[in-house]
């Protein structure tokens, strides 16, 4: 009777050990390279910190630009409320006051050729491939609408 219990316990222990070993081998095949793993070293952490710092600096520069532009607009409105403010750029050209007359012209996009951008990529073995991507300025139409003063 005691031998049967001992045998069952030994088989159960062997199954547990085998499953742990197979799980460890599967994990080694798909190793985690993130922070906290063995593969993560201090140099990788420093690179990660440098990229985060650069991103934060760029976000701060953009924020400062918009704050300065808003402050200049506020100052202009306080000092000369009925004079149009010069130098404000919008997506489709310079700011035009509501009292001025203007027309909308359709022009060809300067950022692409026919709505798409093409670039060559080397594939190895002397092979190249042309990659076609839609222009983000005109969304593939090849034309832009622009406000022009009369």
HELIX and SHEET records of a PDB file:
HELIX    1   1 UNK A    2  UNK A   29  1                                  28    
HELIX    2   2 UNK A   42  UNK A   79  1                                  38    
SHEET    1   A 2 UNK A  89  UNK A  90  0                                        
SHEET    2   A 2 UNK A  93  UNK A  94 -1                                        
SHEET    1   B 2 UNK A 102  UNK A 108  0                                        
SHEET    2   B 2 UNK A 143  UNK A 149 -1                                        
SHEET    1   C 2 UNK A 116  UNK A 124  0                                        
SHEET    2   C 2 UNK A 127  UNK A 134 -1                                        
END                                                                             
